[in-house]
Amino acid sequence: MQAAGAPDSAGFGLLVLTRRLLRAFTLAYIPFGPGFDPVVGRGEFLSTLARALRPQLPRGTFLLRFDLPWEKSGEAPAWSRGRPRVGKSPDDIQPPDTVVVDISPPLDRVLASMKQKTRYNVRLAAKKGVDVREGGPGDLDAWYALYRETGARDRIAIHSASYYRGLFALARGYEGRGPSVKLFLAGCEGELLAGNIVAFWKSRAAYMYGASSGEKRNVMPTYALQWETMRAAKEAGCLTYDLSGIPPEPDAGHPMHGLYRFKTGFSERILRRWGTWDAPYSPALHAGYRTAESVRMFLLRSARKRLGRRGNAGAG
Protein backbone atom coordinates (compact mmCIF):
# COMPACT_ATOMS: atom_id res chain seq x y z
CA MET A 1 0.00 0.00 0.00
CA GLN A 2 1.16 3.51 -0.80
CA ALA A 3 1.43 5.66 2.34
CA ALA A 4 -0.76 8.74 2.17
CA GLY A 5 1.32 11.70 3.26
CA ALA A 6 4.55 9.75 2.84
CA PRO A 7 7.25 10.21 0.21
CA ASP A 8 6.26 8.80 -3.17
CA SER A 9 8.58 5.84 -2.75
CA ALA A 10 7.27 4.90 0.70
CA GLY A 11 4.96 1.90 0.80
CA PHE A 12 4.08 -0.71 3.37
CA GLY A 13 2.15 -3.90 3.88
CA LEU A 14 -0.71 -4.29 6.34
CA LEU A 15 -2.16 -7.32 8.06
CA VAL A 16 -5.89 -6.71 8.53
CA LEU A 17 -7.84 -9.18 10.65
CA THR A 18 -11.64 -9.20 10.70
CA ARG A 19 -14.05 -10.50 13.30
CA ARG A 20 -17.75 -11.06 12.75
CA LEU A 21 -20.08 -9.85 15.50
CA LEU A 22 -23.76 -10.82 15.84
CA ARG A 23 -23.67 -12.13 12.24
CA ALA A 24 -24.26 -8.64 10.89
CA PHE A 25 -21.31 -6.47 11.90
CA THR A 26 -17.56 -6.72 11.41
CA LEU A 27 -14.66 -5.31 13.40
CA ALA A 28 -11.38 -4.89 11.49
CA TYR A 29 -8.10 -4.93 13.38
CA ILE A 30 -4.53 -4.08 12.31
CA PRO A 31 -1.99 -5.53 14.78
CA PHE A 32 1.20 -3.48 15.10
CA GLY A 33 0.50 -1.42 12.02
CA PRO A 34 0.98 0.62 10.04
CA GLY A 35 4.75 0.46 10.31
CA PHE A 36 5.18 3.87 8.67
CA ASP A 37 4.97 6.70 11.22
CA PRO A 38 4.39 10.13 9.65
CA VAL A 39 5.29 11.77 13.03
CA VAL A 40 3.42 14.91 11.97
CA GLY A 41 -0.28 14.61 11.20
CA ARG A 42 -0.65 11.14 12.66
CA GLY A 43 -4.39 11.36 13.20
CA GLU A 44 -5.09 12.66 9.71
CA PHE A 45 -2.87 9.94 8.27
CA LEU A 46 -4.82 7.19 10.07
CA SER A 47 -8.14 8.69 9.03
CA THR A 48 -7.03 8.85 5.39
CA LEU A 49 -5.77 5.26 5.58
CA ALA A 50 -9.07 4.09 7.10
CA ARG A 51 -11.01 5.69 4.23
CA ALA A 52 -8.72 4.05 1.68
CA LEU A 53 -9.19 0.63 3.28
CA ARG A 54 -12.95 0.74 3.67
CA PRO A 55 -13.81 -0.52 0.14
CA GLN A 56 -11.55 -3.54 0.79
CA LEU A 57 -13.27 -4.53 4.03
CA PRO A 58 -16.34 -6.78 4.41
CA ARG A 59 -19.76 -5.23 4.24
CA GLY A 60 -20.98 -4.22 7.69
CA THR A 61 -17.53 -3.21 8.99
CA PHE A 62 -18.27 -0.55 11.59
CA LEU A 63 -14.81 -0.09 13.09
CA LEU A 64 -11.17 -0.20 12.05
CA ARG A 65 -8.85 -0.59 15.02
CA PHE A 66 -5.10 0.13 14.87
CA ASP A 67 -2.55 -1.27 17.32
CA LEU A 68 0.16 1.27 16.64
CA PRO A 69 3.83 0.22 16.80
CA TRP A 70 4.97 3.86 16.93
CA GLU A 71 6.99 5.06 19.90
CA LYS A 72 5.01 7.36 22.17
CA SER A 73 6.43 10.81 21.51
CA GLY A 74 5.32 13.99 19.79
CA GLU A 75 1.68 14.57 18.85
CA ALA A 76 -1.05 12.06 19.63
CA PRO A 77 -2.73 10.16 16.75
CA ALA A 78 -6.14 11.73 17.55
CA TRP A 79 -8.14 13.31 14.70
CA SER A 80 -11.41 15.20 15.13
CA ARG A 81 -11.90 16.68 11.64
CA GLY A 82 -13.32 14.71 8.76
CA ARG A 83 -14.34 11.06 8.84
CA PRO A 84 -13.60 8.70 10.29
CA ARG A 85 -12.56 10.47 13.48
CA VAL A 86 -9.67 8.76 15.22
CA GLY A 87 -9.59 8.37 19.00
CA LYS A 88 -8.08 6.22 21.74
CA SER A 89 -9.65 2.83 22.34
CA PRO A 90 -11.05 2.16 25.84
CA ASP A 91 -8.35 -0.47 26.36
CA ASP A 92 -5.23 -1.72 24.62
CA ILE A 93 -5.26 -5.08 22.87
CA GLN A 94 -1.48 -5.55 22.76
CA PRO A 95 0.60 -4.30 25.71
CA PRO A 96 1.91 -0.89 24.58
CA ASP A 97 4.95 -1.02 26.87
CA THR A 98 7.84 -3.39 26.32
CA VAL A 99 11.46 -3.97 27.32
CA VAL A 100 14.04 -3.90 24.53
CA VAL A 101 17.54 -5.30 25.01
CA ASP A 102 20.34 -3.89 22.85
CA ILE A 103 22.30 -6.98 21.80
CA SER A 104 24.54 -5.19 19.29
CA PRO A 105 27.53 -4.83 21.69
CA PRO A 106 29.76 -7.82 22.55
CA LEU A 107 27.94 -10.37 24.71
CA ASP A 108 30.03 -9.69 27.80
CA ARG A 109 28.95 -6.04 27.65
CA VAL A 110 25.32 -7.06 27.11
CA LEU A 111 25.48 -9.21 30.24
CA ALA A 112 27.28 -6.49 32.20
CA SER A 113 24.49 -4.01 31.36
CA MET A 114 21.88 -6.15 33.12
CA LYS A 115 20.89 -5.74 36.75
CA GLN A 116 23.11 -7.49 39.26
CA LYS A 117 20.47 -10.03 40.33
CA THR A 118 19.73 -10.95 36.72
CA ARG A 119 23.43 -11.52 35.98
CA TYR A 120 23.68 -13.64 39.12
CA ASN A 121 20.70 -15.79 38.10
CA VAL A 122 22.03 -16.29 34.55
CA ARG A 123 25.33 -17.54 35.96
CA LEU A 124 23.59 -19.62 38.64
CA ALA A 125 21.57 -21.45 35.98
CA ALA A 126 24.79 -22.35 34.18
CA LYS A 127 26.35 -23.65 37.42
CA LYS A 128 23.23 -25.72 38.15
CA GLY A 129 23.51 -27.43 34.78
CA VAL A 130 20.54 -25.87 32.99
CA ASP A 131 20.77 -26.76 29.31
CA VAL A 132 19.14 -24.68 26.56
CA ARG A 133 18.58 -26.02 23.05
CA GLU A 134 16.57 -25.17 19.97
CA GLY A 135 13.55 -27.41 19.67
CA GLY A 136 11.90 -28.87 16.60
CA PRO A 137 8.33 -29.71 15.52
CA GLY A 138 8.42 -32.87 17.61
CA ASP A 139 8.93 -30.82 20.80
CA LEU A 140 5.85 -28.63 20.38
CA ASP A 141 3.45 -30.97 22.21
CA ALA A 142 5.73 -31.13 25.25
CA TRP A 143 6.05 -27.35 25.20
CA TYR A 144 2.29 -26.94 24.95
CA ALA A 145 1.71 -29.19 27.98
CA LEU A 146 4.04 -26.90 29.91
CA TYR A 147 2.24 -23.85 28.52
CA ARG A 148 -1.11 -25.19 29.72
CA GLU A 149 0.40 -25.58 33.18
CA THR A 150 1.65 -21.98 33.01
CA GLY A 151 -1.75 -20.69 31.92
CA ALA A 152 -3.54 -22.46 34.77
CA ARG A 153 -0.98 -21.28 37.34
CA ASP A 154 -0.89 -17.64 36.21
CA ARG A 155 -4.56 -17.44 35.17
CA ILE A 156 -3.85 -16.45 31.58
CA ALA A 157 -5.85 -17.46 28.52
CA ILE A 158 -4.06 -19.51 25.88
CA HIS A 159 -4.91 -20.74 22.39
CA SER A 160 -5.35 -24.35 21.32
CA ALA A 161 -2.26 -26.35 20.36
CA SER A 162 -3.24 -26.08 16.69
CA TYR A 163 -2.80 -22.30 16.88
CA TYR A 164 0.89 -22.61 17.74
CA ARG A 165 1.46 -25.39 15.21
CA GLY A 166 -0.13 -23.11 12.63
CA LEU A 167 2.22 -20.29 13.63
CA PHE A 168 5.26 -22.40 12.80
CA ALA A 169 3.69 -23.72 9.60
CA LEU A 170 2.91 -20.21 8.37
CA ALA A 171 6.45 -19.03 9.09
CA ARG A 172 7.92 -22.00 7.21
CA GLY A 173 5.63 -21.45 4.23
CA TYR A 174 6.06 -17.69 3.97
CA GLU A 175 7.17 -16.61 0.52
CA GLY A 176 10.12 -14.27 0.35
CA ARG A 177 12.08 -13.10 3.35
CA GLY A 178 9.61 -13.65 6.12
CA PRO A 179 10.06 -14.01 9.88
CA SER A 180 11.70 -17.10 11.33
CA VAL A 181 9.87 -18.59 14.32
CA LYS A 182 11.92 -20.74 16.68
CA LEU A 183 11.27 -22.80 19.81
CA PHE A 184 13.88 -22.78 22.57
CA LEU A 185 13.75 -25.23 25.47
CA ALA A 186 15.48 -25.23 28.86
CA GLY A 187 15.92 -28.34 30.96
CA CYS A 188 17.90 -29.78 33.80
CA GLU A 189 18.75 -33.43 34.47
CA GLY A 190 16.56 -34.51 31.58
CA GLU A 191 13.47 -32.62 32.77
CA LEU A 192 11.85 -29.91 30.62
CA LEU A 193 11.53 -26.78 32.74
CA ALA A 194 10.82 -23.88 30.37
CA GLY A 195 10.33 -23.01 26.74
CA ASN A 196 10.00 -19.86 24.63
CA ILE A 197 8.66 -19.18 21.14
CA VAL A 198 10.68 -16.37 19.54
CA ALA A 199 10.39 -14.61 16.18
CA PHE A 200 13.49 -13.47 14.27
CA TRP A 201 13.04 -10.89 11.55
CA LYS A 202 15.81 -8.84 9.95
CA SER A 203 17.63 -7.00 12.77
CA ARG A 204 15.05 -7.76 15.45
CA ALA A 205 14.09 -10.73 17.60
CA ALA A 206 10.91 -10.79 19.68
CA TYR A 207 9.90 -13.10 22.50
CA MET A 208 6.31 -14.18 21.82
CA TYR A 209 5.20 -16.96 24.19
CA GLY A 210 6.82 -18.46 27.25
CA ALA A 211 6.07 -21.51 29.38
CA SER A 212 7.66 -22.60 32.64
CA SER A 213 7.29 -25.43 35.12
CA GLY A 214 6.60 -24.98 38.79
CA GLU A 215 9.38 -27.48 39.50
CA LYS A 216 13.06 -26.67 40.09
CA ARG A 217 12.53 -22.93 39.88
CA ASN A 218 15.61 -22.51 42.07
CA VAL A 219 17.87 -23.44 39.12
CA MET A 220 16.62 -20.33 37.26
CA PRO A 221 15.73 -21.93 33.91
CA THR A 222 13.85 -18.89 32.59
CA TYR A 223 16.94 -16.69 33.03
CA ALA A 224 19.10 -19.18 31.16
CA LEU A 225 16.45 -19.45 28.45
CA GLN A 226 16.24 -15.71 27.79
CA TRP A 227 20.00 -15.27 27.85
CA GLU A 228 20.69 -18.15 25.44
CA THR A 229 17.92 -16.90 23.14
CA MET A 230 19.62 -13.50 23.04
CA ARG A 231 22.88 -15.23 22.14
CA ALA A 232 21.13 -17.07 19.29
CA ALA A 233 19.51 -13.84 18.11
CA LYS A 234 22.86 -12.08 18.01
CA GLU A 235 24.38 -14.95 16.03
CA ALA A 236 21.48 -14.59 13.56
CA GLY A 237 22.40 -10.93 13.00
CA CYS A 238 19.76 -9.32 15.22
CA LEU A 239 20.58 -6.06 16.97
CA THR A 240 17.69 -5.93 19.45
CA TYR A 241 15.71 -8.42 21.49
CA ASP A 242 12.16 -7.46 22.43
CA LEU A 243 10.95 -9.04 25.67
CA SER A 244 7.33 -8.11 24.86
CA GLY A 245 4.74 -6.61 27.15
CA ILE A 246 5.12 -5.34 30.69
CA PRO A 247 2.80 -3.42 33.03
CA PRO A 248 2.99 0.36 32.48
CA GLU A 249 4.44 1.09 35.93
CA PRO A 250 6.43 -0.81 38.62
CA ASP A 251 3.34 -1.16 40.83
CA ALA A 252 3.80 -3.85 43.48
CA GLY A 253 0.02 -4.30 43.56
CA HIS A 254 -0.18 -5.13 39.86
CA PRO A 255 -0.79 -8.87 39.21
CA MET A 256 2.09 -8.85 36.68
CA HIS A 257 4.56 -6.99 38.87
CA GLY A 258 6.81 -10.05 39.01
CA LEU A 259 6.94 -10.06 35.21
CA TYR A 260 7.89 -6.36 35.26
CA ARG A 261 10.81 -7.04 37.62
CA PHE A 262 11.95 -10.08 35.63
CA LYS A 263 12.03 -8.35 32.25
CA THR A 264 13.46 -5.01 33.39
CA GLY A 265 16.30 -6.96 34.97
CA PHE A 266 17.59 -7.64 31.46
CA SER A 267 17.36 -4.02 30.34
CA GLU A 268 16.22 -0.68 31.71
CA ARG A 269 15.18 0.49 28.24
CA ILE A 270 11.37 0.58 28.15
CA LEU A 271 9.75 1.30 24.81
CA ARG A 272 6.36 2.95 25.22
CA ARG A 273 4.03 2.80 22.21
CA TRP A 274 0.80 4.65 21.48
CA GLY A 275 -1.34 1.54 21.92
CA THR A 276 -4.75 0.92 20.38
CA TRP A 277 -6.71 3.58 18.45
CA ASP A 278 -10.12 3.47 16.79
CA ALA A 279 -11.32 4.78 13.43
CA PRO A 280 -15.12 4.16 13.48
CA TYR A 281 -17.06 3.97 10.24
CA SER A 282 -20.33 4.03 12.21
CA PRO A 283 -20.07 6.35 15.26
CA ALA A 284 -23.38 5.08 16.72
CA LEU A 285 -22.41 1.40 16.58
CA HIS A 286 -18.94 2.25 17.82
CA ALA A 287 -20.35 4.08 20.86
CA GLY A 288 -22.43 1.05 21.80
CA TYR A 289 -19.50 -1.30 21.30
CA ARG A 290 -17.23 0.89 23.46
CA THR A 291 -19.78 0.80 26.27
CA ALA A 292 -20.03 -2.99 26.07
CA GLU A 293 -16.22 -3.25 26.08
CA SER A 294 -15.90 -1.00 29.12
CA VAL A 295 -18.45 -3.05 31.07
CA ARG A 296 -16.73 -6.29 30.08
CA MET A 297 -13.29 -5.01 31.14
CA PHE A 298 -14.67 -3.76 34.46
CA LEU A 299 -16.19 -7.16 35.24
CA LEU A 300 -13.03 -8.96 34.13
CA ARG A 301 -10.76 -6.81 36.29
CA SER A 302 -13.07 -7.19 39.28
CA ALA A 303 -12.99 -10.98 38.87
CA ARG A 304 -9.19 -10.95 38.65
CA LYS A 305 -8.93 -8.89 41.83
CA ARG A 306 -11.20 -11.34 43.68
CA LEU A 307 -9.15 -14.30 42.46
CA GLY A 308 -5.96 -12.51 43.48
CA ARG A 309 -7.28 -11.89 46.99
CA ARG A 310 -8.33 -15.53 47.34
CA GLY A 311 -4.92 -16.67 46.13
CA ASN A 312 -3.13 -14.40 48.62
CA ALA A 313 -5.36 -15.62 51.44
CA GLY A 314 -4.60 -19.23 50.56
CA ALA A 315 -0.88 -18.53 50.34
CA GLY A 316 -0.88 -17.05 53.82
N, C-alpha and C positions, 0 to 999 in steps of 0.2 A: 504494500500500500504506500502511496505517496503521502508524505507528511504535510498536511496543510500548515502553512506558516513556516515550513522548514526550507532550507536551501533546495534548489531543484533536484539535486542529486541525492537528497536524503530520502530513504524509504525504509520501511520496516514491516515485519510480519506480525500478525496478531493471532493469538489463540482465543477464540470466542466460544464459550460454553453456554448452552441454553438449558433451561429447566422449565418443564411444563407445570403449571399450577392450576388446579381445579378444571383441568381439561380445556380451558378456554384462554388462559393467559400464559405468557412466557416471560421469564426473566433471563436476560443475557448477562454474562459475566466474563470479564477479561482479567485473568490472573496475572499479576506482575506485568502489566502492560498499560499503555504503550511504552516501549523502551526509550523512545525519543522524548527528551524533556526540553520544551521550548524555553524554559526558565522565565521568560517574559510572556504574559498573555496565556498562562496555563489554562485558566478556566475557559476562555474563548476557544482555545485549541481543542479541548475535550468536547465542547459543545459542537464545534464544526465536525469533529471526527464522528460524534454520535449521529449527526444528521447524515453524514456520508455512509454510515454503516446501516442505517435503518432499512433501506430497500433490500439488503442482503439477509435480514433477520426474519424469522418466522412471523407469520401473521399473528397478531395478538400480543406482540412483544410490548410490554408497557414500561420496561425499565432496562437501561444498560448500566451496568455497575463496573467500575474500574478499580482494580487493586493496584495502586500506583507504586512502581519501584523507585520513584524519584526520591532523592534525599531531601529531608525536610529543611528547607532554607528558602529565603526569598519570599515571594508572594504566594498566597494560598491558591489552590486550583478552583476556587469558587467563581461562579459566573451567574449574574442576575439579569443580564440583558439578552434578549433573543431566546430562542428555544432550540434544544431543551436547556433549562437552567441547571447548572451543576452545583451540587452541594454535598456536604459531608454525610456519609451514611451513619445511621444510629450506632452501628458497631462495626468493628473491623473483622473481615473474614480471615485474612492472613495476619499474623503478628507483625505490626509495622516496625518493631524494634528488634535488632539483631546484633550479635557480636561477630566482628570480622577480624580474623587473625591474618596479619601480614606475614606470609611465609616466603617472601622474596629474599630476605637475608640468609646467610648460612644457618644451618639448623641449630648450632650451638647458641647463636644469638637469638633465634626464635624461642628456644627453651629458656634462655636467660631473661627474656622479656616477660615471662609469665610470673604470676604471683608465687611467692615462696612455697605456699602449701601445695599448689598445683605441681610445681617442679618436684617437690618431695614425693607426692603421690605417683607421679610418672616413674620416678626412679624406684620407688617401693614396689610397684607392679613388676618391674623388670627383675628385682631381687627375689620376688616371690615366685618367679617362673611363669608369669602370664605370657602366653603366646598369642600373637595376632597374625592372622592369615587372611588372604582374599578367598572368599567362598565362591562356589559355583552354583548352577541351577539346582543341583542335588541337595544343596544345603538350605534351600529356601523354606522347606517345611519345618525343619528344626528351628530356624530363626523365627518363623511365624508362631510356633508354639511358645517360644520365649516372649514374643511380642504380645500374645494374648495374656500371658501372665503379667506383663508390665501394664497392660491396659486395665486389667482387673485390680491390680495393686494401686495404681495411681488414678483410677477412675477417669480414664480417657477413652474416647470412642475410637475404634479402629475399623478399617475396611476388612472385607473378606480376603482370604488368601489369594483368590483369583485376581484381585485388584493389583497386588504386588507382583504376581507373576506376569500380569499384563504390562506393568511398568517396564520390566526387564525386556519383554518381547518387543514392545514398541521402540525402546532404545536400540535394540539389536537390528530392527528392521527399518530404522530411519534412513531415508535416502540423503546422501550428501554428508556434510560434516555436522552430525548431530551430537547431542550429549551422550556421554558414556556413563552408564549407571552400574555401580559396583557394590558388592556386599562384602563387608569386612567382619570377621568373627574373632572374638577373644575367648580364650579358654585357659584352664589351669588343671593339670593332672588329668587330662582327657575329658574334662567336663566343660560344656559350653556355658559361658557366663554372660556374654554380651554380644551384640551384633548391631552394626549400623549399615544403612543404605545411604550411599553418597553419590551425587551426580558430579561429573567432571565435564566442564565445557569451556574450551579455549583457555583463558588464563584464570578461570575461577573454578573452585570446587565448593559444593554446598552439601552439608549434612541434612538429610531429609527425614529419616526415620531411625529411631534407636530403640533397642530392646535390651533389658538386663534382668538377670536372675536375682532373686532375693538371697541366694546362697553365696558364700565366700566374698562378701562385699569388702571384707578387710584386705583383700589382695588388690583392690583398686582396678578392676578390669576395664571400667569405662574410661579411666584416665589413659591407660595404655592404648585403648582402642582409638581414642581421638588423636593421640600423639602419633601413632603409627599411620593413621589415615592421613594426617598432615604430611608425614614423610612421603607417602605414596603420591599425594597430590603434588608435592614439590618435584618429585621425580618425573611426573607427567607434564611438567612445565607450567603448573598453576602458580599464580602469584599471591592469591588470597584464598582463605578457607572460611566459609560462612557457616557459623554454628547455628543458624536459624533463630527462631523466635525466643524472646525473653520477655518477662513482665516489664512495663514501662519504667518502674522505679524499684529500688532495693527495699521494698516494704516487707518487713519480717512477717506481717500478717497475711501476705499474699500466699495462696496455696502453691504457687510455683516459685516461691522465694529460694528454695534449695536449687532449683534449676538456674536461677539468676546467679547465685554464688558460684555454681559449678562452671558455667560458661564464661563468666567474666574473669574467672581465674586464669583462663587461657589468653585473654586479651582485654585491655581496658577500653578498646575502641568500640563504641556502640554506634551503629548506624541507625538513625531514626528516619523512617520514611513517612510519606503523607498518609498512607493507609487507604481506606476504601471510600470512594466517592461515587455519587449517583447522578445519572443523567436521565431523568424520567421523560418518557414519551407521553405518558398520561398522568398529569399531576394528581388527579383525583384518585386513581387506582394506587399511585405511589404513596399518597398520604395514608390510605387505609392499610397498605402493606407495611409501612413504617410503624404504624401504631401496633399492628399485630406482632411485628418483630420486637418492639420494645417490651411488650407484655411478655412475650416468650423469654427474652433474655432476663427480665426481672425474675420470673419464676425459676428459670434455670440457675441463676446465681443464688437465689434464696435456698434452693435445694442443695446446692454445693456447700453453702455455709452450714446448713444443718448436718450434712454428712461429715463435714470437717469437724464440727463440734462433737459429734458422736464418736468419731475416730480418736480425737484427743482425749475424750473421757475414757474410752477403752484403753488407750495407751497408758493412762495414769494409773 
